[in-house]
Amino acid sequence: MPTIKKIQGVRPVIPNKKYIIDLRNKGLDVEQETFYGTAKQASDYRDKLLVELREPKQRLAHEPPANLAAACDEFLAEQQKRIEDDEIGKGEFTNKTRHLNQMCEVRIGNKTVGSLALHDVTKDVLNDNVRQSMKKRLAAKTLRSTFVTIKQFFTYCENEDWILKSPANGIKISLKGKKNKRAREKRVIDPQEIKDLIEAAPETYKREIEFAARTGLRAGEQRALTWDAVDLDLGYVNIVSAIKWCGEEDEPKTEKGERSIPLPGSLIKMLREWKMRQPLKQRVRNLVFPTRTGEIASSDNWRNRGVQDTIKKLGKPHMTWHDLRHFYASTLIFDTSIEGPTIAYYLGHHSLDYTYREYAVYFRHAKRDAEIAQILDAAFQVNGQ
C-alpha cells in the first residue's frame, strides 16, 4: 500500500478524491472545509486559503469603514481632492480636519467617539456627548462651525451608503442672544486712543498698528502683504492672500476677501519712507511687515507686545488687535457719505447683511450726531498731517 504523504492542515478522506481542509491549528477562526480533488490540488487550495485569511480583507463597496475615525480619514481624503480641484482652500481643509479630530477625541467612558462603529454614533451621542463636551471648550460660533463640518461628514457617509440616515440631522447650534451681547460689548474706540496707542507702542510695532487701524486688514492679510500688492503711486493696497492660523499662506478668509483698499495720503508717505529704510535682511520674502529676519511676523507678538502691553502701560480700557479693524469699520460707518455696500467691500465681508449684523451698534448711532462723523474723519490724521 502506498504511503500517504501527510500535509499539515489537509486530512485525506478518500486519497486523491476527497480531503478535509482544517486550518484551526494555524490560529485562524475558521470552520473545516471539504475539498474534492487530488492531494496536490488540496495542498494548493490550503496555501491559497492561508494567504487570503492572513491578508487584510478588502472592504466591499458600500461596506462602512471599521470605525468613525477611519470614515473621517476617507472624508478628508475626498476633501484633499477638492483642494487640488480648487473647490476649497487649504485653510478650510485645515479647519475641517481640526473639527473632525475634536469629534473623534471626545470620550464616552473608556472609549473615544472615533473608535465607535458608524452605526453606533447616534443623534444622542452627538448631542449628549460630542456637543456637550465641545461646548465646555469652544465659543458658540466656533461650536456651530464645527457642527457644520460634522454634518457635512455624515451627509458624505449617507451618500456612500455607509449609514441609512445622518445622526446630525436636526442638531442646531443657536447663536440667539449671543450676537446681541457681542454687539452691546463692542465699543467705539476714540481716535485719541488710537493716536496714544501708536505714539506709546514700541518702535517695532508702530507701523503695523497704524496700518491696521487705517486699512482694516485682518491680521492674517497684513502678515501676508507683500510690496507687490501695494501701489503707492495710485494709493491702493490689494489683498490677495492671507496667513491662516496653521501658518500657511492661502486665499483671504471669504470669497470677497480679495479687494483693493484706498490708502490715506499720510499712510502712503509712511509706507514710502519705510520701503526706503527697510533693512535688506527683511526683504528676503518681499514682505511689508516681516520679522527682523524677513520671515512672516507673529500676530501674537503684534497683539501682546504691540497692543495689549502698551494699553496696560497707558491705563486704557482693554483692546485687542482685531479692535483696530473695528476702529477702521467705525470710521467708515460714522462717515455717512460712505454707503453700506462700499463698507462691506472694504472690510472683505461675504455679504452686506453680515456687515450690518456685525456692526449693528455703529449703524444705529451713525447719524445720531453730525459732529461724530467729523471727529472720526479726523482719525486718519493720526500724525497730525
VOGU-3710 file (C-alpha; in Angstrom, 3 decimals, decimal comma):
1> mptikkiqgv> 0,000/0,000/0,000  1,495/3,336/-0,982  2,498/5,752/1,801  0,219/8,764/2,035  2,216/11,956/2,441  0,898/13,999/5,333  0,221/17,649/4,567  -0,408/19,913/7,540  -3,972/21,177/7,503  -5,050/18,697/4,814
11> rpvipnkkyi> -6,638/15,440/6,060  -7,446/12,758/3,439  -10,858/11,142/3,481  -10,531/9,409/0,111  -6,931/9,854/-1,154  -6,752/11,887/-4,347  -10,507/12,377/-4,243  -11,729/13,944/-1,002  -9,945/15,958/1,711  -10,785/17,965/4,838
21> idlrnkgldv> -9,077/21,356/4,974  -8,566/22,214/8,653  -6,663/25,421/9,445  -7,670/25,759/13,082  -4,187/24,795/14,237  -2,910/27,877/12,377  -4,669/30,114/14,856  -7,399/31,010/12,364  -11,015/31,117/13,466  -12,455/29,172/10,511
31> eqetfygtak> -14,585/26,098/10,014  -13,297/22,856/8,480  -13,900/22,680/4,761  -14,374/19,712/2,401  -12,315/19,744/-0,792  -12,650/17,394/-3,772  -9,574/16,796/-5,906  -6,047/15,449/-5,841  -3,590/15,763/-2,969  -1,649/18,401/-4,899
41> qasdyrdkll> -4,823/20,407/-5,564  -5,838/20,165/-1,913  -2,395/21,379/-0,813  -2,518/24,306/-3,249  -6,008/25,190/-2,060  -4,811/25,183/1,559  -1,961/27,565/0,684  -4,372/29,897/-1,113  -6,713/29,972/1,892  -3,844/30,798/4,231
51> velrepkqrl> -2,862/33,792/2,110  -6,444/35,070/1,827  -7,199/34,656/5,523  -3,993/36,289/6,723  -4,147/39,280/4,365  -6,404/42,211/5,352  -9,828/41,907/3,807  -10,548/44,420/1,095  -13,642/46,354/2,014  -16,526/45,820/-0,353
61> aheppanlaa> -18,268/48,769/-1,992  -20,708/50,455/0,414  -19,312/48,472/3,340  -18,602/51,059/6,066  -15,062/51,665/7,383  -14,009/49,937/10,599  -14,882/52,926/12,793  -15,728/56,626/12,803  -12,083/57,740/12,711  -11,434/55,656/9,579
71> acdeflaeqq> -14,540/57,140/7,945  -13,246/60,631/8,780  -9,957/59,787/7,058  -11,819/58,831/3,880  -13,913/62,006/4,012  -10,778/64,131/4,429  -9,091/62,314/1,549  -12,064/63,374/-0,581  -11,680/66,948/0,701  -7,996/66,843/-0,216
81> krieddeigk> -9,012/66,179/-3,816  -11,268/69,227/-3,650  -8,220/71,350/-2,788  -6,473/70,036/-5,882  -9,556/70,928/-7,938  -9,623/74,448/-6,403  -13,050/73,821/-4,873  -11,905/74,619/-1,325  -8,841/76,296/0,172  -6,181/74,820/2,418
91> geftnktrhl> -7,493/76,840/5,332  -10,958/75,313/5,026  -9,424/71,845/4,803  -7,368/72,505/7,936  -10,471/73,644/9,804  -12,410/70,544/8,771  -9,556/68,322/9,895  -9,490/70,028/13,283  -13,264/69,791/13,696  -13,364/66,058/12,965
101> nqmcevrign> -10,372/65,364/15,195  -12,134/67,156/18,033  -15,210/64,984/17,495  -13,177/61,768/17,427  -11,289/62,680/20,608  -14,425/63,074/22,742  -14,555/60,266/25,319  -17,538/58,127/26,279  -16,472/56,075/29,266  -13,225/54,307/28,362
111> ktvgslalhd> -13,750/54,753/24,606  -13,334/57,622/22,195  -16,057/58,559/19,735  -13,570/57,894/16,944  -13,321/54,231/17,961  -17,087/53,655/17,620  -18,623/51,947/14,630  -20,553/54,350/12,404  -23,909/52,798/13,265  -23,160/53,348/16,983
121> vtkdvlndnv> -22,832/57,109/16,540  -26,401/58,186/17,153  -28,021/61,575/17,473  -27,859/61,167/21,254  -24,114/60,538/21,095  -23,606/63,724/19,067  -25,969/65,781/21,195  -25,275/64,496/24,712  -21,591/63,653/24,393  -19,885/65,437/21,489
131> rqsmkkrlaa> -21,834/68,666/21,665  -21,737/68,946/25,456  -18,019/68,178/25,613  -17,169/70,768/22,945  -19,495/73,323/24,490  -17,210/73,500/27,534  -14,188/74,403/25,402  -15,475/76,280/22,364  -17,256/79,558/21,787  -20,788/79,207/20,415
141> ktlrstfvti> -19,771/80,476/16,972  -16,847/78,028/16,799  -19,070/75,194/18,008  -21,562/75,934/15,253  -18,777/75,939/12,626  -17,568/72,603/13,989  -21,016/71,066/13,633  -21,299/72,374/10,082  -18,304/70,166/9,263  -19,727/67,247/11,273
151> kqfftycene> -22,978/67,483/9,320  -21,085/67,563/6,020  -19,178/64,462/7,114  -22,290/62,450/7,997  -24,010/63,546/4,772  -20,967/62,141/2,953  -21,352/58,860/4,893  -25,028/58,768/3,961  -24,234/59,323/0,285  -21,677/56,497/0,444
161> dwilkspang> -24,449/54,201/1,798  -22,470/53,578/4,982  -25,402/54,748/7,100  -29,125/54,985/6,411  -29,605/58,459/7,857  -27,306/61,155/9,203  -27,444/61,320/13,034  -26,520/65,009/12,799  -29,850/65,948/11,222  -31,853/68,261/13,436
171> ikislkgkkn> -28,944/69,289/15,663  -28,790/73,083/15,734  -26,305/75,367/17,457  -28,177/78,568/18,152  -26,431/81,908/18,486  -29,629/83,618/19,573  -28,879/86,240/22,177  -25,122/85,897/21,776  -24,893/88,239/18,772  -26,750/90,979/20,605
181> krarekrvid> -24,499/90,528/23,611  -21,425/90,796/21,422  -22,817/93,899/19,713  -23,529/95,554/23,082  -19,970/94,888/24,207  -18,420/96,342/21,026  -17,390/99,871/21,816  -16,495/102,751/19,572  -12,802/103,403/20,091  -11,966/107,060/20,348
191> pqeikdliea> -9,460/108,358/17,746  -7,362/109,745/20,581  -6,965/106,201/21,948  -5,519/105,058/18,617  -3,221/108,070/18,465  -1,983/107,466/22,027  -1,512/103,761/21,286  0,623/104,398/18,209  2,753/107,014/19,952  3,386/104,833/23,027
201> apetykreie> 3,853/101,491/21,224  7,363/100,012/20,833  9,045/101,212/17,655  8,902/97,640/16,292  5,098/97,715/16,162  4,170/101,348/15,434  3,880/100,884/11,650  1,909/97,632/11,987  -0,611/99,190/14,373  -1,098/102,345/12,320
211> faartglrag> -1,542/100,364/9,099  -4,121/98,022/10,703  -6,145/100,899/12,157  -6,244/102,759/8,865  -6,887/99,910/6,427  -8,926/97,407/8,464  -6,928/94,417/7,219  -7,235/91,212/9,189  -4,014/90,179/10,917  -3,517/87,253/8,520
221> eqraltwdav> -3,962/89,542/5,497  -1,480/92,060/6,841  1,098/89,368/7,707  0,964/88,058/4,110  1,136/91,507/2,498  3,998/91,996/0,034  5,270/95,162/-1,587  3,981/93,896/-4,944  0,441/94,292/-3,567  0,972/97,916/-2,507
231> dldlgyvniv> 0,540/100,565/-5,201  1,999/103,711/-3,698  1,521/105,713/-6,904  -2,226/105,136/-7,163  -2,630/104,860/-3,391  -4,118/101,369/-3,067  -3,349/98,155/-1,239  -4,502/94,917/-2,895  -5,456/91,996/-0,645  -4,880/88,717/-2,475
241> saikwcgeed> -3,758/86,289/0,252  -3,639/85,693/3,995  -1,690/83,687/6,560  -4,031/81,184/8,192  -3,941/80,059/11,817  -1,944/76,971/10,769  0,821/79,266/9,464  0,258/78,556/5,769  -0,461/81,194/3,142  -3,808/80,827/1,433
251> epktekgers> -6,651/82,830/-0,049  -8,348/85,513/2,094  -10,966/84,447/4,634  -14,028/84,966/2,399  -14,800/84,793/-1,312  -14,935/88,588/-1,324  -11,736/88,873/0,665  -9,778/89,803/-2,464  -10,191/93,548/-2,690  -8,443/96,890/-3,150
261> iplpgslikm> -8,462/99,484/-0,376  -7,557/103,172/-0,809  -4,727/104,471/1,337  -4,823/107,875/3,090  -2,085/110,260/1,940  -0,188/110,228/5,238  -0,172/106,412/5,238  1,280/106,418/1,709  4,030/108,707/2,987  4,750/106,401/5,914
271> lrewkmrqpl> 4,950/103,376/3,607  7,250/105,168/1,149  9,635/106,046/3,954  9,502/102,527/5,384  10,143/100,947/1,995  13,268/103,087/1,573  14,553/102,360/5,099  13,586/98,681/5,378  16,776/96,667/6,090  17,912/94,351/3,294
281> kqrvrnlvfp> 17,690/91,267/5,530  13,969/91,949/5,924  13,356/91,879/2,169  14,071/88,193/1,571  10,356/87,452/1,103  9,321/90,944/-0,059  7,000/91,287/2,962  5,863/94,731/4,063  5,733/93,833/7,775  8,113/90,909/8,354
291> trtgeiassd> 10,138/89,907/11,402  13,654/91,282/11,849  14,943/88,364/9,776  12,421/88,833/6,967  10,107/85,956/7,917  6,329/86,031/8,424  5,541/88,006/11,561  3,695/86,614/14,580  0,229/88,026/15,163  0,626/87,024/18,827
301> nwrnrgvqdt> 3,539/89,442/19,154  1,598/92,179/17,405  -1,319/91,665/19,765  0,505/91,027/23,039  3,609/93,209/22,792  2,323/95,796/20,364  -1,205/96,486/21,604  -2,009/94,939/24,963  1,251/95,725/26,769  1,009/99,333/25,544
311> ikklgkphmt> -2,650/99,675/26,553  -1,849/98,422/30,053  1,029/100,891/30,319  -1,319/103,721/29,296  -4,018/102,578/31,710  -6,573/102,463/28,887  -9,528/100,024/28,535  -8,716/96,561/27,156  -8,093/96,434/23,413  -7,368/93,546/21,041
321> whdlrhfyas> -5,626/93,565/17,677  -8,986/92,952/15,994  -10,285/96,148/17,639  -8,061/98,038/15,202  -10,198/96,588/12,422  -13,329/97,609/14,344  -11,936/101,124/14,628  -11,490/101,267/10,848  -15,049/99,973/10,382  -16,453/102,565/12,765
331> tlifdtsieg> -14,609/105,319/10,912  -16,221/104,263/7,635  -19,677/103,829/9,160  -19,734/107,140/11,002  -18,703/108,901/7,820  -22,255/108,947/6,472  -21,106/109,705/2,926  -19,862/106,104/2,545  -22,606/103,634/1,656  -23,083/100,199/3,207
341> ptiayylghh> -22,027/98,109/0,164  -18,757/100,056/-0,087  -18,065/99,484/3,598  -18,741/95,744/3,215  -16,372/95,649/0,231  -13,525/97,420/2,043  -13,911/95,063/5,008  -13,940/91,996/2,762  -17,218/90,702/4,210  -19,053/87,939/2,367
351> sldytyreya> -22,321/89,901/2,459  -23,741/93,307/3,324  -26,130/91,641/5,791  -23,150/90,346/7,730  -21,660/93,844/7,901  -24,929/95,226/9,254  -25,186/92,453/11,848  -21,541/92,708/12,899  -21,665/96,482/13,374  -25,300/96,973/14,298
361> vyfrhakrda> -24,447/99,316/17,171  -22,366/101,549/14,912  -25,009/101,772/12,207  -27,741/102,590/14,726  -25,838/105,588/16,009  -24,067/106,694/12,834  -26,489/109,545/12,192  -27,075/110,393/15,823  -24,756/113,345/15,843  -23,306/115,033/12,767
371> eiaqildaaf> -20,224/116,078/14,711  -19,232/112,452/15,373  -18,604/111,859/11,665  -16,327/114,889/11,520  -14,366/113,765/14,583  -13,883/110,248/13,228  -12,983/111,651/9,811  -10,040/113,286/11,514  -8,906/109,884/12,803  -6,874/109,376/9,667
381> qvngq> -4,755/112,358/10,691  -3,088/110,351/13,449  0,235/112,045/12,932  -1,331/115,476/12,750  -0,862/115,716/8,978
//
